[in-house]
Amino acid sequence: MLGLYLSYAYNLAAGGLIVLVVTGVFIVCWLLAPRHGLLTARTHRRGHALAPDDVAAATAQPTDNTALVERTPAG
């Protein structure tokens, strides 16, 4: 919609502006993606950040005591 609005406001080709806006959105998403983004990959190489799964695993608390009890087979 933004590309279409810009094409109307500036009297330019709608198709070209739509493609440029969508490309811009893609680049922003690619840079900021939490798992596979370029900025995330850069911080992971330096060792400054943890993956979201690592953070969740490190902060997880058992919800009940059954996870703490060893179970022996019956019989």
CHARMM internal coordinates of N, CA and C (Angstrom, degrees):
IC EDIT
DIST 1 N 1 CA 1.4379
DIST 1 CA 1 C 1.5348
ANGL 1 N 1 CA 1 C 111.60
DIST 1 C 2 N 1.3306
ANGL 1 CA 1 C 2 N 115.70
DIHE 1 N 1 CA 1 C 2 N -35.02
DIST 2 N 2 CA 1.4570
ANGL 1 C 2 N 2 CA 118.52
DIHE 1 CA 1 C 2 N 2 CA -179.20
DIST 2 CA 2 C 1.5305
ANGL 2 N 2 CA 2 C 110.76
DIHE 1 C 2 N 2 CA 2 C -65.59
DIST 2 C 3 N 1.3262
ANGL 2 CA 2 C 3 N 116.94
DIHE 2 N 2 CA 2 C 3 N -41.26
DIST 3 N 3 CA 1.4579
ANGL 2 C 3 N 3 CA 120.03
DIHE 2 CA 2 C 3 N 3 CA 178.08
DIST 3 CA 3 C 1.5121
ANGL 3 N 3 CA 3 C 112.31
DIHE 2 C 3 N 3 CA 3 C -62.90
DIST 3 C 4 N 1.3099
ANGL 3 CA 3 C 4 N 116.21
DIHE 3 N 3 CA 3 C 4 N -38.93
DIST 4 N 4 CA 1.4586
ANGL 3 C 4 N 4 CA 120.56
DIHE 3 CA 3 C 4 N 4 CA 178.76
DIST 4 CA 4 C 1.5301
ANGL 4 N 4 CA 4 C 110.84
DIHE 3 C 4 N 4 CA 4 C -67.56
DIST 4 C 5 N 1.3251
ANGL 4 CA 4 C 5 N 116.76
DIHE 4 N 4 CA 4 C 5 N -40.57
DIST 5 N 5 CA 1.4574
ANGL 4 C 5 N 5 CA 120.10
DIHE 4 CA 4 C 5 N 5 CA 177.41
DIST 5 CA 5 C 1.5255
ANGL 5 N 5 CA 5 C 111.16
DIHE 4 C 5 N 5 CA 5 C -64.53
DIST 5 C 6 N 1.3380
ANGL 5 CA 5 C 6 N 117.07
DIHE 5 N 5 CA 5 C 6 N -44.18
DIST 6 N 6 CA 1.4643
ANGL 5 C 6 N 6 CA 120.58
DIHE 5 CA 5 C 6 N 6 CA 179.25
DIST 6 CA 6 C 1.5239
ANGL 6 N 6 CA 6 C 111.26
DIHE 5 C 6 N 6 CA 6 C -62.65
DIST 6 C 7 N 1.3278
ANGL 6 CA 6 C 7 N 116.56
DIHE 6 N 6 CA 6 C 7 N -38.49
DIST 7 N 7 CA 1.4636
ANGL 6 C 7 N 7 CA 118.90
DIHE 6 CA 6 C 7 N 7 CA 179.32
DIST 7 CA 7 C 1.5240
ANGL 7 N 7 CA 7 C 110.82
DIHE 6 C 7 N 7 CA 7 C -65.18
DIST 7 C 8 N 1.3162
ANGL 7 CA 7 C 8 N 117.59
DIHE 7 N 7 CA 7 C 8 N -37.17
DIST 8 N 8 CA 1.4617
ANGL 7 C 8 N 8 CA 121.17
DIHE 7 CA 7 C 8 N 8 CA 177.98
DIST 8 CA 8 C 1.5284
ANGL 8 N 8 CA 8 C 110.77
DIHE 7 C 8 N 8 CA 8 C -70.44
DIST 8 C 9 N 1.3319
ANGL 8 CA 8 C 9 N 116.59
DIHE 8 N 8 CA 8 C 9 N -43.81
DIST 9 N 9 CA 1.4651
ANGL 8 C 9 N 9 CA 121.02
DIHE 8 CA 8 C 9 N 9 CA -175.46
DIST 9 CA 9 C 1.5259
ANGL 9 N 9 CA 9 C 112.05
DIHE 8 C 9 N 9 CA 9 C -67.60
DIST 9 C 10 N 1.3261
ANGL 9 CA 9 C 10 N 117.39
DIHE 9 N 9 CA 9 C 10 N -37.08
DIST 10 N 10 CA 1.4665
ANGL 9 C 10 N 10 CA 121.02
DIHE 9 CA 9 C 10 N 10 CA -176.08
DIST 10 CA 10 C 1.5267
ANGL 10 N 10 CA 10 C 113.21
DIHE 9 C 10 N 10 CA 10 C -106.37
DIST 10 C 11 N 1.3361
ANGL 10 CA 10 C 11 N 116.78
DIHE 10 N 10 CA 10 C 11 N 5.35
DIST 11 N 11 CA 1.4580
ANGL 10 C 11 N 11 CA 122.85
DIHE 10 CA 10 C 11 N 11 CA 177.04
DIST 11 CA 11 C 1.5354
ANGL 11 N 11 CA 11 C 111.27
DIHE 10 C 11 N 11 CA 11 C 56.47
DIST 11 C 12 N 1.3399
ANGL 11 CA 11 C 12 N 115.06
DIHE 11 N 11 CA 11 C 12 N 51.23
DIST 12 N 12 CA 1.4599
ANGL 11 C 12 N 12 CA 122.04
DIHE 11 CA 11 C 12 N 12 CA 179.12
DIST 12 CA 12 C 1.5232
ANGL 12 N 12 CA 12 C 109.53
DIHE 11 C 12 N 12 CA 12 C -119.68
DIST 12 C 13 N 1.3183
ANGL 12 CA 12 C 13 N 116.22
DIHE 12 N 12 CA 12 C 13 N 173.52
DIST 13 N 13 CA 1.4693
ANGL 12 C 13 N 13 CA 121.51
DIHE 12 CA 12 C 13 N 13 CA -178.65
DIST 13 CA 13 C 1.5314
ANGL 13 N 13 CA 13 C 110.33
DIHE 12 C 13 N 13 CA 13 C -66.15
DIST 13 C 14 N 1.3321
ANGL 13 CA 13 C 14 N 115.65
DIHE 13 N 13 CA 13 C 14 N 129.32
DIST 14 N 14 CA 1.4617
ANGL 13 C 14 N 14 CA 120.77
DIHE 13 CA 13 C 14 N 14 CA -176.95
DIST 14 CA 14 C 1.5241
ANGL 14 N 14 CA 14 C 111.68
DIHE 13 C 14 N 14 CA 14 C -67.48
DIST 14 C 15 N 1.3208
ANGL 14 CA 14 C 15 N 117.09
DIHE 14 N 14 CA 14 C 15 N -44.34
DIST 15 N 15 CA 1.4629
ANGL 14 C 15 N 15 CA 120.62
DIHE 14 CA 14 C 15 N 15 CA -176.83
DIST 15 CA 15 C 1.5164
ANGL 15 N 15 CA 15 C 112.56
DIHE 14 C 15 N 15 CA 15 C -60.59
DIST 15 C 16 N 1.3212
ANGL 15 CA 15 C 16 N 116.17
DIHE 15 N 15 CA 15 C 16 N -44.86
DIST 16 N 16 CA 1.4548
ANGL 15 C 16 N 16 CA 120.12
DIHE 15 CA 15 C 16 N 16 CA -179.25
DIST 16 CA 16 C 1.5164
ANGL 16 N 16 CA 16 C 112.56
DIHE 15 C 16 N 16 CA 16 C -64.10
DIST 16 C 17 N 1.3307
ANGL 16 CA 16 C 17 N 116.70
DIHE 16 N 16 CA 16 C 17 N -42.97
DIST 17 N 17 CA 1.4675
ANGL 16 C 17 N 17 CA 119.05
DIHE 16 CA 16 C 17 N 17 CA 179.87
DIST 17 CA 17 C 1.5218
ANGL 17 N 17 CA 17 C 112.16
DIHE 16 C 17 N 17 CA 17 C -70.08
DIST 17 C 18 N 1.3180
ANGL 17 CA 17 C 18 N 117.65
DIHE 17 N 17 CA 17 C 18 N -34.59
DIST 18 N 18 CA 1.4624
ANGL 17 C 18 N 18 CA 120.22
DIHE 17 CA 17 C 18 N 18 CA 176.20
DIST 18 CA 18 C 1.5239
ANGL 18 N 18 CA 18 C 109.66
DIHE 17 C 18 N 18 CA 18 C -62.68
DIST 18 C 19 N 1.3230
ANGL 18 CA 18 C 19 N 117.60
DIHE 18 N 18 CA 18 C 19 N -43.91
DIST 19 N 19 CA 1.4616
ANGL 18 C 19 N 19 CA 121.29
DIHE 18 CA 18 C 19 N 19 CA 179.02
DIST 19 CA 19 C 1.5290
ANGL 19 N 19 CA 19 C 110.50
DIHE 18 C 19 N 19 CA 19 C -64.25
DIST 19 C 20 N 1.3178
ANGL 19 CA 19 C 20 N 118.43
DIHE 19 N 19 CA 19 C 20 N -41.47
DIST 20 N 20 CA 1.4575
ANGL 19 C 20 N 20 CA 120.75
DIHE 19 CA 19 C 20 N 20 CA 179.22
DIST 20 CA 20 C 1.5276
ANGL 20 N 20 CA 20 C 112.32
DIHE 19 C 20 N 20 CA 20 C -65.10
DIST 20 C 21 N 1.3247
ANGL 20 CA 20 C 21 N 117.25
DIHE 20 N 20 CA 20 C 21 N -40.62
DIST 21 N 21 CA 1.4611
ANGL 20 C 21 N 21 CA 120.28
DIHE 20 CA 20 C 21 N 21 CA 179.06
DIST 21 CA 21 C 1.5278
ANGL 21 N 21 CA 21 C 110.73
DIHE 20 C 21 N 21 CA 21 C -66.59
DIST 21 C 22 N 1.3121
ANGL 21 CA 21 C 22 N 117.15
DIHE 21 N 21 CA 21 C 22 N -44.20
DIST 22 N 22 CA 1.4633
ANGL 21 C 22 N 22 CA 120.49
DIHE 21 CA 21 C 22 N 22 CA 179.41
DIST 22 CA 22 C 1.5313
ANGL 22 N 22 CA 22 C 110.67
DIHE 21 C 22 N 22 CA 22 C -64.55
DIST 22 C 23 N 1.3286
ANGL 22 CA 22 C 23 N 117.44
DIHE 22 N 22 CA 22 C 23 N -38.34
DIST 23 N 23 CA 1.4599
ANGL 22 C 23 N 23 CA 120.72
DIHE 22 CA 22 C 23 N 23 CA 176.48
DIST 23 CA 23 C 1.5232
ANGL 23 N 23 CA 23 C 110.59
DIHE 22 C 23 N 23 CA 23 C -63.66
DIST 23 C 24 N 1.3163
ANGL 23 CA 23 C 24 N 117.20
DIHE 23 N 23 CA 23 C 24 N -41.39
DIST 24 N 24 CA 1.4604
ANGL 23 C 24 N 24 CA 120.61
DIHE 23 CA 23 C 24 N 24 CA 177.28
DIST 24 CA 24 C 1.5243
ANGL 24 N 24 CA 24 C 112.05
DIHE 23 C 24 N 24 CA 24 C -62.28
DIST 24 C 25 N 1.3251
ANGL 24 CA 24 C 25 N 117.33
DIHE 24 N 24 CA 24 C 25 N -42.22
DIST 25 N 25 CA 1.4624
ANGL 24 C 25 N 25 CA 121.38
DIHE 24 CA 24 C 25 N 25 CA 177.59
DIST 25 CA 25 C 1.5231
ANGL 25 N 25 CA 25 C 110.04
DIHE 24 C 25 N 25 CA 25 C -63.24
DIST 25 C 26 N 1.3300
ANGL 25 CA 25 C 26 N 117.41
DIHE 25 N 25 CA 25 C 26 N -42.45
DIST 26 N 26 CA 1.4620
ANGL 25 C 26 N 26 CA 121.40
DIHE 25 CA 25 C 26 N 26 CA 178.50
DIST 26 CA 26 C 1.5242
ANGL 26 N 26 CA 26 C 111.03
DIHE 25 C 26 N 26 CA 26 C -60.58
DIST 26 C 27 N 1.3230
ANGL 26 CA 26 C 27 N 117.87
DIHE 26 N 26 CA 26 C 27 N -44.57
DIST 27 N 27 CA 1.4607
ANGL 26 C 27 N 27 CA 121.34
DIHE 26 CA 26 C 27 N 27 CA -178.29
DIST 27 CA 27 C 1.5309
ANGL 27 N 27 CA 27 C 110.74
DIHE 26 C 27 N 27 CA 27 C -64.15
DIST 27 C 28 N 1.3208
ANGL 27 CA 27 C 28 N 116.98
DIHE 27 N 27 CA 27 C 28 N -41.93
DIST 28 N 28 CA 1.4663
ANGL 27 C 28 N 28 CA 119.95
DIHE 27 CA 27 C 28 N 28 CA 177.90
DIST 28 CA 28 C 1.5265
ANGL 28 N 28 CA 28 C 110.61
DIHE 27 C 28 N 28 CA 28 C -63.22
DIST 28 C 29 N 1.3222
ANGL 28 CA 28 C 29 N 117.18
DIHE 28 N 28 CA 28 C 29 N -44.12
DIST 29 N 29 CA 1.4728
ANGL 28 C 29 N 29 CA 120.60
DIHE 28 CA 28 C 29 N 29 CA 178.38
DIST 29 CA 29 C 1.5190
ANGL 29 N 29 CA 29 C 111.17
DIHE 28 C 29 N 29 CA 29 C -63.97
DIST 29 C 30 N 1.3160
ANGL 29 CA 29 C 30 N 117.11
DIHE 29 N 29 CA 29 C 30 N -39.06
DIST 30 N 30 CA 1.4646
ANGL 29 C 30 N 30 CA 122.13
DIHE 29 CA 29 C 30 N 30 CA -179.85
DIST 30 CA 30 C 1.5253
ANGL 30 N 30 CA 30 C 110.62
DIHE 29 C 30 N 30 CA 30 C -65.47
DIST 30 C 31 N 1.3021
ANGL 30 CA 30 C 31 N 117.20
DIHE 30 N 30 CA 30 C 31 N -39.09
DIST 31 N 31 CA 1.4604
ANGL 30 C 31 N 31 CA 120.18
DIHE 30 CA 30 C 31 N 31 CA 179.27
DIST 31 CA 31 C 1.5246
ANGL 31 N 31 CA 31 C 112.20
DIHE 30 C 31 N 31 CA 31 C -70.46
DIST 31 C 32 N 1.3182
ANGL 31 CA 31 C 32 N 117.43
DIHE 31 N 31 CA 31 C 32 N -38.48
DIST 32 N 32 CA 1.4562
ANGL 31 C 32 N 32 CA 121.35
DIHE 31 CA 31 C 32 N 32 CA -171.15
DIST 32 CA 32 C 1.5195
ANGL 32 N 32 CA 32 C 115.01
DIHE 31 C 32 N 32 CA 32 C -102.32
DIST 32 C 33 N 1.3241
ANGL 32 CA 32 C 33 N 118.49
DIHE 32 N 32 CA 32 C 33 N 5.36
DIST 33 N 33 CA 1.4615
ANGL 32 C 33 N 33 CA 120.74
DIHE 32 CA 32 C 33 N 33 CA -178.87
DIST 33 CA 33 C 1.5286
ANGL 33 N 33 CA 33 C 110.24
DIHE 32 C 33 N 33 CA 33 C -59.51
DIST 33 C 34 N 1.3433
ANGL 33 CA 33 C 34 N 118.67
DIHE 33 N 33 CA 33 C 34 N 134.15
DIST 34 N 34 CA 1.4549
ANGL 33 C 34 N 34 CA 120.39
DIHE 33 CA 33 C 34 N 34 CA -174.70
DIST 34 CA 34 C 1.5296
ANGL 34 N 34 CA 34 C 114.74
DIHE 33 C 34 N 34 CA 34 C -67.63
DIST 34 C 35 N 1.3089
ANGL 34 CA 34 C 35 N 119.08
DIHE 34 N 34 CA 34 C 35 N -27.87
DIST 35 N 35 CA 1.4676
ANGL 34 C 35 N 35 CA 120.34
DIHE 34 CA 34 C 35 N 35 CA -178.69
DIST 35 CA 35 C 1.5181
ANGL 35 N 35 CA 35 C 113.77
DIHE 34 C 35 N 35 CA 35 C -101.78
DIST 35 C 36 N 1.3139
ANGL 35 CA 35 C 36 N 116.85
DIHE 35 N 35 CA 35 C 36 N -47.40
DIST 36 N 36 CA 1.4605
ANGL 35 C 36 N 36 CA 120.40
DIHE 35 CA 35 C 36 N 36 CA -171.40
DIST 36 CA 36 C 1.5198
ANGL 36 N 36 CA 36 C 113.20
DIHE 35 C 36 N 36 CA 36 C -118.00
DIST 36 C 37 N 1.2989
ANGL 36 CA 36 C 37 N 117.41
DIHE 36 N 36 CA 36 C 37 N 15.37
DIST 37 N 37 CA 1.4532
ANGL 36 C 37 N 37 CA 120.53
DIHE 36 CA 36 C 37 N 37 CA -179.40
DIST 37 CA 37 C 1.5147
ANGL 37 N 37 CA 37 C 112.65
DIHE 36 C 37 N 37 CA 37 C -72.78
DIST 37 C 38 N 1.3056
ANGL 37 CA 37 C 38 N 116.37
DIHE 37 N 37 CA 37 C 38 N 155.92
DIST 38 N 38 CA 1.4592
ANGL 37 C 38 N 38 CA 120.68
DIHE 37 CA 37 C 38 N 38 CA -178.34
DIST 38 CA 38 C 1.5285
ANGL 38 N 38 CA 38 C 111.83
DIHE 37 C 38 N 38 CA 38 C -66.91
DIST 38 C 39 N 1.3227
ANGL 38 CA 38 C 39 N 117.73
DIHE 38 N 38 CA 38 C 39 N -39.82
DIST 39 N 39 CA 1.4603
ANGL 38 C 39 N 39 CA 119.65
DIHE 38 CA 38 C 39 N 39 CA 178.98
DIST 39 CA 39 C 1.5220
ANGL 39 N 39 CA 39 C 111.19
DIHE 38 C 39 N 39 CA 39 C -69.60
DIST 39 C 40 N 1.3196
ANGL 39 CA 39 C 40 N 117.49
DIHE 39 N 39 CA 39 C 40 N -36.62
DIST 40 N 40 CA 1.4609
ANGL 39 C 40 N 40 CA 121.02
DIHE 39 CA 39 C 40 N 40 CA 177.19
DIST 40 CA 40 C 1.5179
ANGL 40 N 40 CA 40 C 110.28
DIHE 39 C 40 N 40 CA 40 C -65.71
DIST 40 C 41 N 1.3263
ANGL 40 CA 40 C 41 N 116.72
DIHE 40 N 40 CA 40 C 41 N -43.10
DIST 41 N 41 CA 1.4635
ANGL 40 C 41 N 41 CA 120.20
DIHE 40 CA 40 C 41 N 41 CA 179.15
DIST 41 CA 41 C 1.5268
ANGL 41 N 41 CA 41 C 110.90
DIHE 40 C 41 N 41 CA 41 C -62.92
DIST 41 C 42 N 1.3086
ANGL 41 CA 41 C 42 N 116.75
DIHE 41 N 41 CA 41 C 42 N -36.08
DIST 42 N 42 CA 1.4622
ANGL 41 C 42 N 42 CA 120.12
DIHE 41 CA 41 C 42 N 42 CA 179.73
DIST 42 CA 42 C 1.5266
ANGL 42 N 42 CA 42 C 111.23
DIHE 41 C 42 N 42 CA 42 C -66.20
DIST 42 C 43 N 1.3230
ANGL 42 CA 42 C 43 N 117.73
DIHE 42 N 42 CA 42 C 43 N -42.04
DIST 43 N 43 CA 1.4603
ANGL 42 C 43 N 43 CA 119.70
DIHE 42 CA 42 C 43 N 43 CA 178.97
DIST 43 CA 43 C 1.5206
ANGL 43 N 43 CA 43 C 111.55
DIHE 42 C 43 N 43 CA 43 C -71.21
DIST 43 C 44 N 1.3212
ANGL 43 CA 43 C 44 N 118.00
DIHE 43 N 43 CA 43 C 44 N -30.31
DIST 44 N 44 CA 1.4688
ANGL 43 C 44 N 44 CA 120.49
DIHE 43 CA 43 C 44 N 44 CA 177.84
DIST 44 CA 44 C 1.5256
ANGL 44 N 44 CA 44 C 110.77
DIHE 43 C 44 N 44 CA 44 C -68.51
DIST 44 C 45 N 1.3157
ANGL 44 CA 44 C 45 N 117.38
DIHE 44 N 44 CA 44 C 45 N -36.55
DIST 45 N 45 CA 1.4614
ANGL 44 C 45 N 45 CA 119.74
DIHE 44 CA 44 C 45 N 45 CA 178.67
DIST 45 CA 45 C 1.5180
ANGL 45 N 45 CA 45 C 111.33
DIHE 44 C 45 N 45 CA 45 C -64.42
DIST 45 C 46 N 1.3092
ANGL 45 CA 45 C 46 N 116.13
DIHE 45 N 45 CA 45 C 46 N -33.27
DIST 46 N 46 CA 1.4639
ANGL 45 C 46 N 46 CA 119.73
DIHE 45 CA 45 C 46 N 46 CA 178.89
DIST 46 CA 46 C 1.5206
ANGL 46 N 46 CA 46 C 111.79
DIHE 45 C 46 N 46 CA 46 C -81.34
DIST 46 C 47 N 1.3109
ANGL 46 CA 46 C 47 N 117.78
DIHE 46 N 46 CA 46 C 47 N -12.72
DIST 47 N 47 CA 1.4459
ANGL 46 C 47 N 47 CA 121.41
DIHE 46 CA 46 C 47 N 47 CA 179.33
DIST 47 CA 47 C 1.5156
ANGL 47 N 47 CA 47 C 114.46
DIHE 46 C 47 N 47 CA 47 C 80.38
DIST 47 C 48 N 1.3311
ANGL 47 CA 47 C 48 N 118.05
DIHE 47 N 47 CA 47 C 48 N 23.02
DIST 48 N 48 CA 1.4558
ANGL 47 C 48 N 48 CA 120.94
DIHE 47 CA 47 C 48 N 48 CA -177.46
DIST 48 CA 48 C 1.5205
ANGL 48 N 48 CA 48 C 113.17
DIHE 47 C 48 N 48 CA 48 C -91.98
DIST 48 C 49 N 1.2970
ANGL 48 CA 48 C 49 N 118.22
DIHE 48 N 48 CA 48 C 49 N -14.99
DIST 49 N 49 CA 1.4578
ANGL 48 C 49 N 49 CA 118.84
DIHE 48 CA 48 C 49 N 49 CA -173.17
DIST 49 CA 49 C 1.5168
ANGL 49 N 49 CA 49 C 110.48
DIHE 48 C 49 N 49 CA 49 C -132.67
DIST 49 C 50 N 1.3071
ANGL 49 CA 49 C 50 N 115.53
DIHE 49 N 49 CA 49 C 50 N 154.81
DIST 50 N 50 CA 1.4457
ANGL 49 C 50 N 50 CA 122.24
DIHE 49 CA 49 C 50 N 50 CA 174.16
DIST 50 CA 50 C 1.5118
ANGL 50 N 50 CA 50 C 109.15
DIHE 49 C 50 N 50 CA 50 C -104.50
DIST 50 C 51 N 1.3206
ANGL 50 CA 50 C 51 N 115.42
DIHE 50 N 50 CA 50 C 51 N 150.44
DIST 51 N 51 CA 1.4588
ANGL 50 C 51 N 51 CA 119.56
DIHE 50 CA 50 C 51 N 51 CA 175.31
DIST 51 CA 51 C 1.5306
ANGL 51 N 51 CA 51 C 108.15
DIHE 50 C 51 N 51 CA 51 C -67.98
DIST 51 C 52 N 1.3271
ANGL 51 CA 51 C 52 N 118.61
DIHE 51 N 51 CA 51 C 52 N 152.74
DIST 52 N 52 CA 1.4618
ANGL 51 C 52 N 52 CA 120.37
DIHE 51 CA 51 C 52 N 52 CA -179.40
DIST 52 CA 52 C 1.5307
ANGL 52 N 52 CA 52 C 112.70
DIHE 51 C 52 N 52 CA 52 C -56.64
DIST 52 C 53 N 1.3375
ANGL 52 CA 52 C 53 N 118.10
DIHE 52 N 52 CA 52 C 53 N -35.08
DIST 53 N 53 CA 1.4600
ANGL 52 C 53 N 53 CA 120.89
DIHE 52 CA 52 C 53 N 53 CA 178.52
DIST 53 CA 53 C 1.5179
ANGL 53 N 53 CA 53 C 111.10
DIHE 52 C 53 N 53 CA 53 C -67.55
DIST 53 C 54 N 1.3334
ANGL 53 CA 53 C 54 N 118.30
DIHE 53 N 53 CA 53 C 54 N -37.31
DIST 54 N 54 CA 1.4540
ANGL 53 C 54 N 54 CA 121.73
DIHE 53 CA 53 C 54 N 54 CA 178.46
DIST 54 CA 54 C 1.5182
ANGL 54 N 54 CA 54 C 111.28
DIHE 53 C 54 N 54 CA 54 C -65.46
DIST 54 C 55 N 1.3118
ANGL 54 CA 54 C 55 N 116.66
DIHE 54 N 54 CA 54 C 55 N -40.17
DIST 55 N 55 CA 1.4649
ANGL 54 C 55 N 55 CA 120.99
DIHE 54 CA 54 C 55 N 55 CA 179.23
DIST 55 CA 55 C 1.5195
ANGL 55 N 55 CA 55 C 109.48
DIHE 54 C 55 N 55 CA 55 C -65.58
DIST 55 C 56 N 1.3235
ANGL 55 CA 55 C 56 N 117.49
DIHE 55 N 55 CA 55 C 56 N -43.28
DIST 56 N 56 CA 1.4623
ANGL 55 C 56 N 56 CA 121.13
DIHE 55 CA 55 C 56 N 56 CA 179.97
DIST 56 CA 56 C 1.5233
ANGL 56 N 56 CA 56 C 110.70
DIHE 55 C 56 N 56 CA 56 C -64.57
DIST 56 C 57 N 1.3261
ANGL 56 CA 56 C 57 N 117.83
DIHE 56 N 56 CA 56 C 57 N -40.71
DIST 57 N 57 CA 1.4549
ANGL 56 C 57 N 57 CA 121.20
DIHE 56 CA 56 C 57 N 57 CA -180.00
DIST 57 CA 57 C 1.5303
ANGL 57 N 57 CA 57 C 111.09
DIHE 56 C 57 N 57 CA 57 C -68.80
DIST 57 C 58 N 1.3080
ANGL 57 CA 57 C 58 N 117.27
DIHE 57 N 57 CA 57 C 58 N -36.22
DIST 58 N 58 CA 1.4583
ANGL 57 C 58 N 58 CA 120.57
DIHE 57 CA 57 C 58 N 58 CA -178.20
DIST 58 CA 58 C 1.5213
ANGL 58 N 58 CA 58 C 112.03
DIHE 57 C 58 N 58 CA 58 C -72.51
DIST 58 C 59 N 1.3142
ANGL 58 CA 58 C 59 N 117.80
DIHE 58 N 58 CA 58 C 59 N -27.38
DIST 59 N 59 CA 1.4566
ANGL 58 C 59 N 59 CA 120.53
DIHE 58 CA 58 C 59 N 59 CA -177.03
DIST 59 CA 59 C 1.5157
ANGL 59 N 59 CA 59 C 113.08
DIHE 58 C 59 N 59 CA 59 C -103.81
DIST 59 C 60 N 1.3249
ANGL 59 CA 59 C 60 N 118.47
DIHE 59 N 59 CA 59 C 60 N 2.72
DIST 60 N 60 CA 1.4654
ANGL 59 C 60 N 60 CA 121.47
DIHE 59 CA 59 C 60 N 60 CA -177.08
DIST 60 CA 60 C 1.5286
ANGL 60 N 60 CA 60 C 110.26
DIHE 59 C 60 N 60 CA 60 C -70.47
DIST 60 C 61 N 1.2991
ANGL 60 CA 60 C 61 N 115.92
DIHE 60 N 60 CA 60 C 61 N 138.57
DIST 61 N 61 CA 1.4584
ANGL 60 C 61 N 61 CA 123.01
DIHE 60 CA 60 C 61 N 61 CA 176.47
DIST 61 CA 61 C 1.5238
ANGL 61 N 61 CA 61 C 107.67
DIHE 60 C 61 N 61 CA 61 C -117.32
DIST 61 C 62 N 1.3316
ANGL 61 CA 61 C 62 N 117.72
DIHE 61 N 61 CA 61 C 62 N 140.43
DIST 62 N 62 CA 1.4685
ANGL 61 C 62 N 62 CA 118.65
DIHE 61 CA 61 C 62 N 62 CA 176.65
DIST 62 CA 62 C 1.5282
ANGL 62 N 62 CA 62 C 110.00
DIHE 61 C 62 N 62 CA 62 C -63.84
DIST 62 C 63 N 1.3105
ANGL 62 CA 62 C 63 N 115.87
DIHE 62 N 62 CA 62 C 63 N 141.83
DIST 63 N 63 CA 1.4646
ANGL 62 C 63 N 63 CA 119.94
DIHE 62 CA 62 C 63 N 63 CA -177.45
DIST 63 CA 63 C 1.5207
ANGL 63 N 63 CA 63 C 112.08
DIHE 62 C 63 N 63 CA 63 C -84.99
DIST 63 C 64 N 1.3156
ANGL 63 CA 63 C 64 N 116.56
DIHE 63 N 63 CA 63 C 64 N -22.82
DIST 64 N 64 CA 1.4648
ANGL 63 C 64 N 64 CA 119.35
DIHE 63 CA 63 C 64 N 64 CA 176.72
DIST 64 CA 64 C 1.5291
ANGL 64 N 64 CA 64 C 108.73
DIHE 63 C 64 N 64 CA 64 C -146.63
DIST 64 C 65 N 1.3055
ANGL 64 CA 64 C 65 N 117.23
DIHE 64 N 64 CA 64 C 65 N 176.91
DIST 65 N 65 CA 1.4585
ANGL 64 C 65 N 65 CA 121.02
DIHE 64 CA 64 C 65 N 65 CA -175.79
DIST 65 CA 65 C 1.5139
ANGL 65 N 65 CA 65 C 113.42
DIHE 64 C 65 N 65 CA 65 C -84.89
DIST 65 C 66 N 1.3271
ANGL 65 CA 65 C 66 N 119.36
DIHE 65 N 65 CA 65 C 66 N -6.06
DIST 66 N 66 CA 1.4552
ANGL 65 C 66 N 66 CA 120.28
DIHE 65 CA 65 C 66 N 66 CA -178.69
DIST 66 CA 66 C 1.5149
ANGL 66 N 66 CA 66 C 112.00
DIHE 65 C 66 N 66 CA 66 C -66.68
DIST 66 C 67 N 1.3116
ANGL 66 CA 66 C 67 N 117.96
DIHE 66 N 66 CA 66 C 67 N -24.64
DIST 67 N 67 CA 1.4635
ANGL 66 C 67 N 67 CA 120.06
DIHE 66 CA 66 C 67 N 67 CA 178.97
DIST 67 CA 67 C 1.5203
ANGL 67 N 67 CA 67 C 111.31
DIHE 66 C 67 N 67 CA 67 C -74.39
DIST 67 C 68 N 1.3342
ANGL 67 CA 67 C 68 N 117.19
DIHE 67 N 67 CA 67 C 68 N -18.41
DIST 68 N 68 CA 1.4474
ANGL 67 C 68 N 68 CA 120.78
DIHE 67 CA 67 C 68 N 68 CA -177.51
DIST 68 CA 68 C 1.5264
ANGL 68 N 68 CA 68 C 113.42
DIHE 67 C 68 N 68 CA 68 C -93.98
DIST 68 C 69 N 1.3099
ANGL 68 CA 68 C 69 N 117.97
DIHE 68 N 68 CA 68 C 69 N -11.50
DIST 69 N 69 CA 1.4588
ANGL 68 C 69 N 69 CA 122.50
DIHE 68 CA 68 C 69 N 69 CA -176.01
DIST 69 CA 69 C 1.5234
ANGL 69 N 69 CA 69 C 109.46
DIHE 68 C 69 N 69 CA 69 C -96.07
DIST 69 C 70 N 1.3546
ANGL 69 CA 69 C 70 N 116.27
DIHE 69 N 69 CA 69 C 70 N 130.44
DIST 70 N 70 CA 1.4613
ANGL 69 C 70 N 70 CA 118.83
DIHE 69 CA 69 C 70 N 70 CA 174.98
DIST 70 CA 70 C 1.5123
ANGL 70 N 70 CA 70 C 109.37
DIHE 69 C 70 N 70 CA 70 C -76.20
DIST 70 C 71 N 1.2894
ANGL 70 CA 70 C 71 N 115.12
DIHE 70 N 70 CA 70 C 71 N 138.80
DIST 71 N 71 CA 1.4722
ANGL 70 C 71 N 71 CA 119.29
DIHE 70 CA 70 C 71 N 71 CA -179.23
DIST 71 CA 71 C 1.5222
ANGL 71 N 71 CA 71 C 108.69
DIHE 70 C 71 N 71 CA 71 C -106.36
DIST 71 C 72 N 1.3046
ANGL 71 CA 71 C 72 N 115.92
DIHE 71 N 71 CA 71 C 72 N 135.91
DIST 72 N 72 CA 1.4642
ANGL 71 C 72 N 72 CA 120.94
DIHE 71 CA 71 C 72 N 72 CA 176.94
DIST 72 CA 72 C 1.5142
ANGL 72 N 72 CA 72 C 108.43
DIHE 71 C 72 N 72 CA 72 C -109.01
DIST 72 C 73 N 1.3110
ANGL 72 CA 72 C 73 N 115.91
DIHE 72 N 72 CA 72 C 73 N 144.45
DIST 73 N 73 CA 1.4711
ANGL 72 C 73 N 73 CA 118.46
DIHE 72 CA 72 C 73 N 73 CA -179.29
DIST 73 CA 73 C 1.5319
ANGL 73 N 73 CA 73 C 110.27
DIHE 72 C 73 N 73 CA 73 C -66.97
DIST 73 C 74 N 1.3073
ANGL 73 CA 73 C 74 N 115.98
DIHE 73 N 73 CA 73 C 74 N 142.81
DIST 74 N 74 CA 1.4529
ANGL 73 C 74 N 74 CA 121.04
DIHE 73 CA 73 C 74 N 74 CA 179.84
DIST 74 CA 74 C 1.5222
ANGL 74 N 74 CA 74 C 110.13
DIHE 73 C 74 N 74 CA 74 C -77.27
DIST 74 C 75 N 1.3321
ANGL 74 CA 74 C 75 N 114.37
DIHE 74 N 74 CA 74 C 75 N 140.40
DIST 75 N 75 CA 1.4501
ANGL 74 C 75 N 75 CA 118.90
DIHE 74 CA 74 C 75 N 75 CA 170.48
DIST 75 CA 75 C 1.4160
ANGL 75 N 75 CA 75 C 116.32
DIHE 74 C 75 N 75 CA 75 C 105.15
END
COOR INIT
IC SEED 1 N 1 CA 1 C
IC BUILD
